Structure formats: C-alpha cells, structure tokens
Amino acid sequence: MNSVISIQDTYQLAQIAFEKPSYTERDLMGLFHKSAHKKADQTVFDTWVRDTEKRIYSLQNDSKGASSACSTVSLTIAARLHMYIRVITRFEQQFMMSCPCAATSASPILNRLKKISQSAQVALLYVEV
C-alpha cells in the first residue's frame, strides 16, 4: 500500500486523476470516431490529446521512484489509464475492421492514439508499483 509522502504530491496526482472534463469510454469512442471520419471535433480531439499527454508525462516524472500518492488516488489514476488503453485498442480494432478510409485518412489520429496508449502503459508501471 502506498503511503502519503507529502500533501502537495498527493494533490498534484489527484488533479491528474480527477481532471475535467471527465470522459466516459463512450464519450471517447465518439470523439475518436468523429475526429477520424468527419474531421469534426478536431479541436476537441487535439485538446484531449494534448491534455492527456501532459498528464501522463507529469505522472511519469512526478512519481518516479517514490510512492507519492495514497492508494485511493493511485487506484483512480490506474483505472483512468486502463480505460484509455482499452478504449484506444477497441477504437483501433473497430476502425481498422470496418472503415474503408482507415488506411489513409485516419492514420494521423491512430498514430497519436497509439502513442498515448504506449505512454499510458508505461505510466501504469509507476502507478501500480
């Protein structure tokens, strides 16, 4: 079980865990789909990608080698990262199987999502230790 090293560290990680807006799996699937197919919500998608990358990066750098969050915060962060990985994998599989434009028009979106998925998998190592 993780212990609380400092209130400030815990607060920073809690911000990562409880960020707003909070997307459900369904919200994310819809966002990815709209961004890939209709070029709609591209700014919303770009904002989500940037914010998510920043949170994962700060999570990896703020918690290296130290148990800096209580177990509740760690579980919340881990659940969020697992959800991102699950949704990205599901979107990629569905998209590649069912969309004729998957090989061309959506490749930048898929590449960005793959990077987030890989970063989230690495971040899980820091959170679940």
Backbone as ProteinMPNN parsed JSONL, in Angstrom:
{"seq_chain_A": "MNSVISIQDTYQLAQIAFEKPSYTERDLMGLFHKSAHKKADQTVFDTWVRDTEKRIYSLQNDSKGASSACSTVSLTIAARLHMYIRVITRFEQQFMMSCPCAATSASPILNRLKKISQSAQVALLYVEV", "coords_chain_A": {"N_chain_A": [[0.842, -1.182, 0.0], [0.526, 2.191, -0.828], [2.064, 5.037, 0.645], [1.443, 8.297, 1.99], [3.548, 10.769, 1.03], [3.85, 13.547, 0.791], [1.545, 16.216, 1.15], [1.338, 17.973, -0.969], [2.381, 16.507, -3.214], [0.458, 14.475, -3.366], [-1.805, 15.994, -3.895], [-1.193, 17.026, -6.471], [-1.128, 14.666, -8.011], [-3.703, 13.828, -7.588], [-5.072, 15.757, -9.025], [-4.435, 14.943, -11.615], [-5.797, 12.539, -11.664], [-8.475, 13.261, -11.327], [-9.277, 14.92, -13.43], [-10.934, 17.466, -15.377], [-12.667, 18.058, -18.405], [-14.375, 15.039, -17.592], [-14.17, 12.153, -19.332], [-16.204, 9.489, -20.458], [-15.972, 6.008, -21.485], [-17.6, 5.716, -23.69], [-17.914, 8.389, -24.521], [-15.284, 8.955, -25.342], [-14.936, 7.095, -27.456], [-16.823, 8.11, -29.261], [-15.728, 10.662, -29.71], [-13.254, 9.997, -30.9], [-14.159, 8.682, -33.188], [-15.679, 10.682, -34.539], [-13.663, 12.542, -35.015], [-11.989, 11.123, -36.701], [-13.583, 10.449, -38.921], [-15.263, 12.592, -39.754], [-13.863, 14.841, -39.559], [-14.775, 16.505, -37.762], [-14.985, 18.012, -34.551], [-12.254, 18.209, -34.282], [-10.646, 20.073, -32.959], [-11.438, 19.617, -30.342], [-10.596, 16.98, -30.052], [-7.799, 17.342, -30.442], [-7.225, 18.95, -28.218], [-7.901, 17.167, -26.138], [-5.96, 15.175, -26.597], [-3.532, 16.628, -26.205], [-3.851, 17.466, -23.485], [-4.051, 14.971, -22.211], [-1.586, 13.788, -22.846], [0.114, 15.572, -21.475], [-0.702, 15.123, -18.813], [-0.04, 12.416, -18.461], [2.711, 12.528, -18.891], [3.494, 14.224, -16.773], [2.706, 12.63, -14.664], [4.445, 10.435, -14.922], [6.904, 11.706, -14.488], [6.609, 13.005, -12.012], [6.226, 11.006, -10.166], [8.293, 9.182, -10.139], [10.076, 6.607, -8.704], [9.089, 7.034, -6.133], [6.586, 6.588, -3.693], [4.09, 8.512, -3.988], [1.461, 9.029, -3.684], [-1.666, 8.44, -2.097], [-3.325, 5.262, -1.72], [-5.944, 5.333, -2.742], [-5.971, 7.442, -4.613], [-4.013, 6.466, -6.355], [-5.292, 4.138, -7.311], [-7.438, 5.295, -8.667], [-6.127, 6.766, -10.678], [-4.859, 4.645, -12.016], [-7.101, 3.234, -12.931], [-8.142, 5.092, -14.734], [-6.045, 5.23, -16.63], [-6.042, 2.573, -17.532], [-8.573, 2.569, -18.733], [-8.164, 4.393, -20.86], [-6.311, 2.939, -22.416], [-7.812, 0.653, -23.033], [-10.017, 1.744, -24.49], [-8.737, 2.996, -26.655], [-7.536, 0.784, -27.899], [-9.837, -0.693, -28.569], [-11.143, 1.131, -30.292], [-9.26, 1.324, -32.361], [-9.242, -1.343, -33.343], [-11.951, -1.67, -34.178], [-12.153, 0.377, -36.031], [-10.187, -0.219, -37.962], [-11.202, -2.582, -38.946], [-13.728, -1.967, -39.973], [-13.832, 0.344, -41.526], [-13.39, 1.776, -44.658], [-11.694, 3.916, -45.131], [-9.648, 3.739, -43.357], [-6.932, 3.155, -43.777], [-5.837, 5.434, -44.871], [-6.988, 8.213, -44.342], [-7.311, 8.327, -41.55], [-4.93, 7.717, -40.372], [-3.104, 9.63, -39.072], [-4.558, 10.221, -36.712], [-4.827, 7.668, -35.557], [-2.115, 7.105, -35.116], [-1.449, 9.06, -33.208], [-3.106, 8.241, -31.116], [-2.049, 5.709, -30.586], [0.445, 6.398, -29.521], [-0.354, 7.641, -27.144], [-1.534, 5.437, -25.88], [0.706, 3.769, -25.533], [2.274, 5.389, -23.849], [0.555, 5.515, -21.661], [0.6, 2.867, -20.824], [3.237, 2.655, -19.924], [3.128, 4.549, -17.873], [1.431, 3.252, -16.123], [3.09, 1.426, -14.914], [4.482, 2.994, -13.072], [2.417, 3.834, -11.429], [1.184, 1.536, -10.41], [3.03, 0.256, -8.83]], "CA_chain_A": [[0.0, 0.0, 0.0], [1.298, 3.42, -0.923], [1.905, 5.963, 1.755], [1.449, 9.691, 1.579], [4.821, 11.401, 1.348], [3.552, 14.947, 1.063], [0.211, 16.619, 0.715], [1.459, 18.604, -2.278], [2.494, 15.445, -4.213], [-0.831, 13.817, -3.474], [-2.719, 16.929, -4.546], [-0.862, 17.075, -7.896], [-1.564, 13.413, -8.635], [-5.164, 13.807, -7.56], [-5.515, 16.564, -10.159], [-4.333, 14.084, -12.793], [-6.838, 11.51, -11.591], [-9.833, 13.805, -11.345], [-9.313, 16.052, -14.343], [-12.206, 17.804, -16.008], [-13.866, 17.233, -18.34], [-14.155, 13.616, -17.412], [-14.762, 11.419, -20.436], [-16.506, 8.073, -20.309], [-15.499, 5.237, -22.63], [-18.482, 6.035, -24.823], [-17.545, 9.731, -24.97], [-14.021, 8.883, -26.067], [-15.171, 6.412, -28.729], [-17.494, 9.069, -30.129], [-14.773, 11.704, -30.058], [-12.295, 9.433, -31.851], [-14.877, 8.385, -34.427], [-15.988, 11.943, -35.216], [-12.42, 13.163, -35.457], [-11.431, 10.342, -37.805], [-14.455, 10.378, -40.087], [-15.928, 13.811, -40.195], [-12.984, 15.968, -39.259], [-15.481, 17.316, -36.773], [-14.423, 17.916, -33.199], [-10.8, 18.07, -34.348], [-10.03, 20.866, -31.899], [-11.708, 18.916, -29.084], [-9.673, 15.831, -30.053], [-6.438, 17.852, -30.233], [-7.137, 19.385, -26.826], [-7.871, 15.966, -25.309], [-4.643, 14.54, -26.773], [-2.517, 17.445, -25.521], [-4.047, 17.385, -22.033], [-3.754, 13.61, -21.768], [-0.129, 13.621, -22.915], [0.707, 16.345, -20.371], [-0.982, 14.447, -17.542], [0.754, 11.183, -18.395], [4.108, 12.942, -18.741], [3.716, 14.7, -15.405], [2.571, 11.467, -13.785], [5.687, 9.672, -15.006], [8.019, 12.461, -13.926], [6.388, 13.385, -10.619], [6.129, 9.888, -9.225], [9.381, 8.222, -10.322], [10.816, 6.128, -7.559], [8.53, 7.373, -4.826], [5.147, 6.405, -3.506], [3.715, 9.875, -3.633], [0.01, 9.19, -3.608], [-2.352, 7.434, -1.302], [-3.803, 4.165, -2.558], [-7.182, 5.711, -3.433], [-5.592, 8.226, -5.782], [-3.321, 5.561, -7.272], [-6.29, 3.287, -7.962], [-8.202, 6.126, -9.593], [-5.259, 7.038, -11.821], [-4.686, 3.381, -12.745], [-8.359, 2.94, -13.627], [-8.229, 6.02, -15.871], [-5.076, 4.802, -17.639], [-6.571, 1.332, -18.117], [-9.677, 2.924, -19.614], [-7.599, 4.956, -22.087], [-5.723, 1.848, -23.206], [-8.916, -0.197, -23.509], [-10.797, 2.461, -25.497], [-7.894, 3.184, -27.841], [-7.418, -0.524, -28.55], [-11.135, -1.032, -29.157], [-11.372, 2.012, -31.426], [-8.359, 0.934, -33.453], [-9.725, -2.602, -33.918], [-13.214, -1.435, -34.889], [-11.916, 1.269, -37.152], [-9.428, -0.925, -38.987], [-12.028, -3.652, -39.499], [-14.995, -1.568, -40.573], [-13.817, 1.6, -42.269], [-12.532, 1.738, -45.842], [-10.724, 5.013, -45.134], [-8.746, 3.558, -42.227], [-5.526, 3.126, -44.174], [-5.33, 6.739, -45.296], [-7.394, 9.457, -43.689], [-7.266, 8.317, -40.085], [-3.634, 7.304, -39.835], [-2.555, 10.536, -38.06], [-5.298, 10.048, -35.46], [-4.428, 6.377, -34.983], [-0.736, 7.228, -34.626], [-1.474, 9.83, -31.959], [-3.72, 7.415, -30.08], [-1.095, 4.647, -30.235], [1.445, 6.996, -28.637], [-0.982, 7.804, -25.829], [-1.689, 4.103, -25.307], [2.032, 3.317, -25.086], [2.651, 6.202, -22.686], [-0.3, 5.105, -20.542], [1.1, 1.575, -20.346], [4.439, 2.938, -19.138], [2.717, 5.25, -16.651], [0.849, 2.26, -15.211], [4.188, 0.827, -14.137], [4.78, 3.898, -11.964], [1.253, 3.958, -10.55], [0.8, 0.269, -9.791], [4.129, -0.331, -8.059]], "C_chain_A": [[0.883, 1.239, 0.0], [1.047, 4.287, 0.298], [1.953, 7.381, 1.215], [2.766, 10.305, 2.014], [4.611, 12.876, 1.649], [2.184, 15.285, 0.508], [0.275, 17.231, -0.674], [1.557, 17.552, -3.383], [1.149, 14.775, -4.439], [-1.823, 14.708, -4.203], [-2.459, 16.971, -6.053], [-1.329, 15.806, -8.615], [-3.078, 13.299, -8.628], [-5.727, 14.649, -8.695], [-5.46, 15.762, -11.453], [-5.499, 13.103, -12.809], [-8.232, 12.073, -11.809], [-9.957, 14.999, -12.288], [-10.699, 16.261, -14.916], [-11.9, 18.32, -17.395], [-13.514, 15.761, -18.229], [-14.902, 12.86, -18.503], [-15.056, 9.98, -20.039], [-15.93, 7.348, -21.52], [-16.316, 5.582, -23.873], [-18.158, 7.42, -25.398], [-16.276, 9.695, -25.82], [-14.183, 8.187, -27.417], [-15.841, 7.364, -29.718], [-16.553, 10.166, -30.611], [-13.785, 11.204, -31.108], [-12.958, 9.218, -33.208], [-15.161, 9.67, -35.218], [-14.729, 12.593, -35.776], [-11.847, 12.439, -36.67], [-12.271, 10.451, -39.068], [-14.895, 11.723, -40.624], [-15.053, 15.042, -40.069], [-13.664, 16.951, -38.317], [-14.804, 17.101, -35.428], [-12.909, 17.767, -33.203], [-10.125, 18.871, -33.249], [-10.264, 20.221, -30.534], [-10.766, 17.717, -28.951], [-8.249, 16.292, -29.763], [-6.231, 18.289, -28.786], [-7.062, 18.19, -25.89], [-6.511, 15.285, -25.389], [-3.577, 15.313, -26.017], [-2.628, 17.337, -24.004], [-3.668, 16.015, -21.494], [-2.254, 13.361, -21.786], [0.565, 14.358, -21.777], [0.508, 15.632, -19.037], [-0.147, 13.185, -17.391], [2.225, 11.52, -18.188], [4.383, 13.395, -17.311], [3.588, 13.565, -14.396], [3.86, 10.664, -13.762], [6.83, 10.399, -14.325], [7.845, 12.811, -12.456], [6.458, 12.212, -9.658], [7.241, 8.864, -9.389], [10.029, 7.891, -8.99], [10.235, 6.433, -6.2], [7.044, 7.089, -4.804], [4.593, 7.733, -3.037], [2.221, 10.09, -3.555], [-0.583, 8.108, -2.733], [-2.96, 6.395, -2.24], [-5.073, 4.515, -3.321], [-6.883, 6.486, -4.697], [-4.904, 7.341, -6.804], [-4.296, 4.664, -8.017], [-7.106, 4.06, -8.983], [-7.399, 6.42, -10.849], [-5.091, 5.777, -12.664], [-5.944, 3.031, -13.531], [-8.507, 3.822, -14.86], [-7.282, 5.584, -16.983], [-5.515, 3.507, -18.323], [-7.708, 1.633, -19.092], [-9.152, 3.493, -20.927], [-7.056, 3.854, -22.987], [-6.812, 0.992, -23.825], [-9.683, 0.471, -24.651], [-9.987, 2.645, -26.78], [-7.756, 1.88, -28.61], [-8.721, -0.895, -29.25], [-11.425, -0.173, -30.381], [-10.518, 1.589, -32.619], [-8.848, -0.348, -34.136], [-10.997, -2.394, -34.732], [-12.984, -0.62, -36.152], [-11.206, 0.546, -38.294], [-10.273, -2.0, -39.668], [-13.199, -3.113, -40.329], [-14.941, -0.336, -41.468], [-12.878, 1.531, -43.464], [-11.476, 2.845, -45.87], [-9.649, 4.844, -44.065], [-7.276, 3.645, -42.614], [-4.978, 4.51, -44.507], [-5.721, 7.875, -44.371], [-7.245, 9.46, -42.182], [-5.894, 7.991, -39.528], [-3.013, 8.308, -38.867], [-3.247, 10.394, -36.701], [-4.888, 8.746, -34.779], [-3.01, 6.435, -34.423], [-0.683, 7.994, -33.315], [-2.046, 9.005, -30.816], [-2.789, 6.286, -29.647], [-0.028, 5.175, -29.284], [0.89, 7.185, -27.229], [-1.117, 6.452, -25.138], [-0.354, 3.585, -24.771], [2.483, 4.084, -23.848], [1.838, 5.803, -21.454], [0.163, 3.775, -19.967], [2.356, 1.755, -19.501], [4.06, 3.602, -17.813], [2.11, 4.29, -15.645], [1.922, 1.591, -14.354], [4.533, 1.671, -12.918], [3.64, 3.913, -10.942], [1.003, 2.683, -9.765], [1.894, -0.385, -8.973], [3.792, -0.342, -6.594]], "O_chain_A": [[1.864, 1.319, 0.739], [-0.03, 4.27, 0.894], [2.447, 7.625, 0.114], [3.075, 10.36, 3.205], [5.128, 13.396, 2.638], [1.733, 14.707, -0.481], [-0.636, 17.033, -1.477], [0.88, 17.684, -4.403], [0.751, 14.537, -5.58], [-2.596, 14.232, -5.034], [-3.407, 16.952, -6.837], [-1.869, 15.884, -9.718], [-3.67, 12.74, -9.551], [-6.755, 14.295, -9.272], [-6.347, 15.888, -12.297], [-6.11, 12.869, -13.851], [-9.078, 11.417, -12.417], [-10.652, 15.97, -11.986], [-11.527, 15.35, -14.936], [-10.888, 19.006, -17.542], [-12.477, 15.312, -18.719], [-16.129, 12.924, -18.582], [-14.252, 9.334, -19.366], [-15.459, 7.98, -22.465], [-15.772, 5.719, -24.968], [-18.131, 7.6, -26.616], [-16.204, 10.321, -26.877], [-13.627, 8.642, -28.416], [-15.459, 7.412, -30.887], [-16.581, 10.55, -31.78], [-13.509, 11.897, -32.087], [-12.381, 9.536, -34.248], [-14.909, 9.731, -36.421], [-14.738, 13.13, -36.883], [-11.283, 13.07, -37.564], [-11.726, 10.537, -40.168], [-14.892, 11.948, -41.834], [-15.457, 16.147, -40.429], [-13.194, 18.069, -38.106], [-14.125, 16.096, -35.22], [-12.334, 17.259, -32.24], [-9.142, 18.416, -32.665], [-9.391, 20.268, -29.667], [-10.21, 17.467, -27.882], [-7.565, 15.699, -28.929], [-5.181, 18.027, -28.199], [-6.262, 18.183, -24.954], [-5.967, 14.864, -24.369], [-2.798, 14.723, -25.268], [-1.627, 17.14, -23.316], [-3.036, 15.909, -20.443], [-1.709, 12.787, -20.843], [1.502, 13.831, -21.178], [1.432, 15.546, -18.228], [0.392, 12.915, -16.317], [2.909, 10.869, -17.398], [5.381, 13.0, -16.708], [4.29, 13.549, -13.385], [4.32, 10.257, -12.695], [7.646, 9.771, -13.65], [8.831, 12.904, -11.725], [6.718, 12.395, -8.469], [7.146, 7.771, -8.83], [10.468, 8.773, -8.252], [10.858, 6.108, -5.189], [6.337, 7.324, -5.784], [4.619, 8.047, -1.847], [1.762, 11.219, -3.379], [-0.058, 6.998, -2.647], [-3.088, 6.644, -3.439], [-5.264, 4.041, -4.441], [-7.475, 6.222, -5.743], [-5.178, 7.451, -7.999], [-4.147, 4.448, -9.22], [-7.429, 3.535, -10.048], [-7.923, 6.334, -11.96], [-5.172, 5.835, -13.891], [-5.857, 2.581, -14.673], [-8.945, 3.356, -15.911], [-7.667, 5.568, -18.152], [-5.379, 3.359, -19.538], [-7.795, 1.019, -20.155], [-9.635, 3.121, -21.996], [-7.319, 3.845, -24.19], [-6.743, 0.644, -25.004], [-9.966, -0.167, -25.665], [-10.516, 2.462, -27.876], [-7.848, 1.869, -29.837], [-8.708, -1.357, -30.391], [-11.899, -0.681, -31.397], [-11.006, 1.508, -33.747], [-8.866, -0.43, -35.364], [-11.105, -2.889, -35.853], [-13.555, -0.903, -37.205], [-11.586, 0.687, -39.456], [-10.073, -2.291, -40.848], [-13.611, -3.755, -41.294], [-15.938, -0.012, -42.113], [-11.69, 1.254, -43.299], [-10.469, 2.717, -46.565], [-8.816, 5.734, -43.89], [-6.463, 4.161, -41.846], [-3.769, 4.728, -44.43], [-4.868, 8.439, -43.686], [-7.066, 10.526, -41.592], [-5.716, 7.989, -38.31], [-2.42, 7.867, -37.883], [-2.591, 10.441, -35.661], [-4.633, 8.72, -33.574], [-2.74, 5.87, -33.363], [0.054, 7.613, -32.405], [-1.547, 9.053, -29.692], [-2.744, 5.942, -28.466], [0.363, 4.483, -28.345], [1.577, 6.921, -26.242], [-0.844, 6.335, -23.943], [-0.298, 3.026, -23.675], [3.014, 3.494, -22.907], [2.365, 5.757, -20.342], [0.122, 3.577, -18.753], [2.523, 1.086, -18.482], [4.601, 3.26, -16.761], [2.255, 4.486, -14.439], [1.674, 1.234, -13.202], [4.84, 1.134, -11.854], [3.878, 3.995, -9.737], [0.65, 2.736, -8.587], [1.697, -1.488, -8.465], [4.595, -0.799, -5.779]]}, "name": "protein", "num_of_chains": 1, "seq": "MNSVISIQDTYQLAQIAFEKPSYTERDLMGLFHKSAHKKADQTVFDTWVRDTEKRIYSLQNDSKGASSACSTVSLTIAARLHMYIRVITRFEQQFMMSCPCAATSASPILNRLKKISQSAQVALLYVEV"}
